[in-house]
Amino acid sequence: MDDKTIDYICEQLLHAGWKLVKIERLYDFLQGYISTIQDRAEPDMRHLQFLRWLISIGKLTE
């Protein structure tokens, strides 16, 4: 993320009521976060059935 993007996100969070300390903690977390293949779960049949059910009862739109 470039500096402009970070500044924009910080401004938006401050406007939404976030405290500066919390924004700094989030920033520190994101700087140390490393995405791995384990972060992305493969969809299985039960997961797809659950999503279909949420759509059918109106809790999730397509």
C-alpha atoms as an extended CHARMM CRD file, in Angstrom:
* protein
*
        62  EXT
         1         1  MET       CA              0.0000000000        0.0000000000        0.0000000000  PROA      1               0.0000000000
         2         2  ASP       CA              1.3040000000        3.4210000000       -0.8650000000  PROA      2               0.0000000000
         3         3  ASP       CA              1.3780000000        6.4270000000        1.4680000000  PROA      3               0.0000000000
         4         4  LYS       CA             -1.6110000000        8.1320000000       -0.1770000000  PROA      4               0.0000000000
         5         5  THR       CA             -3.7640000000        5.0550000000        0.3440000000  PROA      5               0.0000000000
         6         6  ILE       CA             -2.6940000000        4.7270000000        3.9700000000  PROA      6               0.0000000000
         7         7  ASP       CA             -3.4110000000        8.4100000000        4.6130000000  PROA      7               0.0000000000
         8         8  TYR       CA             -6.8440000000        8.0920000000        3.0060000000  PROA      8               0.0000000000
         9         9  ILE       CA             -7.7260000000        5.0070000000        5.0630000000  PROA      9               0.0000000000
        10        10  CYS       CA             -6.5610000000        6.6890000000        8.2810000000  PROA      10              0.0000000000
        11        11  GLU       CA             -8.6740000000        9.7560000000        7.5310000000  PROA      11              0.0000000000
        12        12  GLN       CA            -11.7130000000        7.5820000000        6.8940000000  PROA      12              0.0000000000
        13        13  LEU       CA            -11.2060000000        5.6390000000       10.1200000000  PROA      13              0.0000000000
        14        14  LEU       CA            -10.7790000000        8.8420000000       12.1250000000  PROA      14              0.0000000000
        15        15  HSD       CA            -13.9490000000       10.2160000000       10.5330000000  PROA      15              0.0000000000
        16        16  ALA       CA            -15.7520000000        6.9860000000       11.4900000000  PROA      16              0.0000000000
        17        17  GLY       CA            -14.7980000000        7.5030000000       15.1340000000  PROA      17              0.0000000000
        18        18  TRP       CA            -11.7110000000        5.3380000000       15.4770000000  PROA      18              0.0000000000
        19        19  LYS       CA             -9.1240000000        6.4630000000       18.0300000000  PROA      19              0.0000000000
        20        20  LEU       CA             -5.5970000000        7.1310000000       16.7650000000  PROA      20              0.0000000000
        21        21  VAL       CA             -4.1900000000        4.4340000000       19.0620000000  PROA      21              0.0000000000
        22        22  LYS       CA             -6.4680000000        1.8070000000       17.4870000000  PROA      22              0.0000000000
        23        23  ILE       CA             -5.5300000000        2.8960000000       13.9590000000  PROA      23              0.0000000000
        24        24  GLU       CA             -1.8460000000        2.5990000000       14.8560000000  PROA      24              0.0000000000
        25        25  ARG       CA             -2.4230000000       -0.9080000000       16.2490000000  PROA      25              0.0000000000
        26        26  LEU       CA             -4.2500000000       -1.9290000000       13.0700000000  PROA      26              0.0000000000
        27        27  TYR       CA             -1.4460000000       -0.4920000000       10.9400000000  PROA      27              0.0000000000
        28        28  ASP       CA              1.2050000000       -2.3760000000       12.9450000000  PROA      28              0.0000000000
        29        29  PHE       CA             -0.7870000000       -5.6000000000       12.5840000000  PROA      29              0.0000000000
        30        30  LEU       CA             -1.1520000000       -5.1760000000        8.8290000000  PROA      30              0.0000000000
        31        31  GLN       CA              2.5680000000       -4.4250000000        8.4240000000  PROA      31              0.0000000000
        32        32  GLY       CA              3.4420000000       -7.7530000000       10.0530000000  PROA      32              0.0000000000
        33        33  TYR       CA              0.7070000000       -9.8310000000        8.4090000000  PROA      33              0.0000000000
        34        34  ILE       CA              1.8320000000      -12.3570000000        5.8280000000  PROA      34              0.0000000000
        35        35  SER       CA             -0.8290000000      -14.0490000000        3.7060000000  PROA      35              0.0000000000
        36        36  THR       CA             -0.4840000000      -17.7940000000        3.2390000000  PROA      36              0.0000000000
        37        37  ILE       CA             -2.3760000000      -20.4370000000        1.2930000000  PROA      37              0.0000000000
        38        38  GLN       CA             -4.0090000000      -21.5230000000        4.5590000000  PROA      38              0.0000000000
        39        39  ASP       CA             -5.8430000000      -18.1860000000        4.7200000000  PROA      39              0.0000000000
        40        40  ARG       CA             -7.9950000000      -19.2230000000        1.7840000000  PROA      40              0.0000000000
        41        41  ALA       CA            -10.2950000000      -22.1220000000        2.5350000000  PROA      41              0.0000000000
        42        42  GLU       CA            -11.4690000000      -24.1680000000       -0.4080000000  PROA      42              0.0000000000
        43        43  PRO       CA            -15.2490000000      -24.2220000000       -0.7540000000  PROA      43              0.0000000000
        44        44  ASP       CA            -16.7070000000      -27.5910000000        0.0500000000  PROA      44              0.0000000000
        45        45  MET       CA            -20.2300000000      -28.8740000000       -0.5090000000  PROA      45              0.0000000000
        46        46  ARG       CA            -21.4450000000      -28.0310000000        3.0280000000  PROA      46              0.0000000000
        47        47  HSD       CA            -20.2130000000      -24.4590000000        2.6720000000  PROA      47              0.0000000000
        48        48  LEU       CA            -21.9690000000      -24.0630000000       -0.6700000000  PROA      48              0.0000000000
        49        49  GLN       CA            -25.1760000000      -25.5230000000        0.7700000000  PROA      49              0.0000000000
        50        50  PHE       CA            -24.9940000000      -23.0730000000        3.6570000000  PROA      50              0.0000000000
        51        51  LEU       CA            -24.5820000000      -20.1490000000        1.2460000000  PROA      51              0.0000000000
        52        52  ARG       CA            -27.5220000000      -21.3730000000       -0.8250000000  PROA      52              0.0000000000
        53        53  TRP       CA            -29.6290000000      -21.5670000000        2.3520000000  PROA      53              0.0000000000
        54        54  LEU       CA            -28.6770000000      -18.0020000000        3.3580000000  PROA      54              0.0000000000
        55        55  ILE       CA            -29.7340000000      -16.7920000000       -0.0830000000  PROA      55              0.0000000000
        56        56  SER       CA            -33.0000000000      -18.7250000000        0.0330000000  PROA      56              0.0000000000
        57        57  ILE       CA            -34.0630000000      -17.1580000000        3.3550000000  PROA      57              0.0000000000
        58        58  GLY       CA            -33.0550000000      -13.6630000000        2.2390000000  PROA      58              0.0000000000
        59        59  LYS       CA            -30.0830000000      -13.1850000000        4.5870000000  PROA      59              0.0000000000
        60        60  LEU       CA            -27.6360000000      -12.9810000000        1.6890000000  PROA      60              0.0000000000
        61        61  THR       CA            -28.1710000000      -11.6360000000       -1.7990000000  PROA      61              0.0000000000
        62        62  GLU       CA            -26.6150000000      -13.1130000000       -4.9140000000  PROA      62              0.0000000000
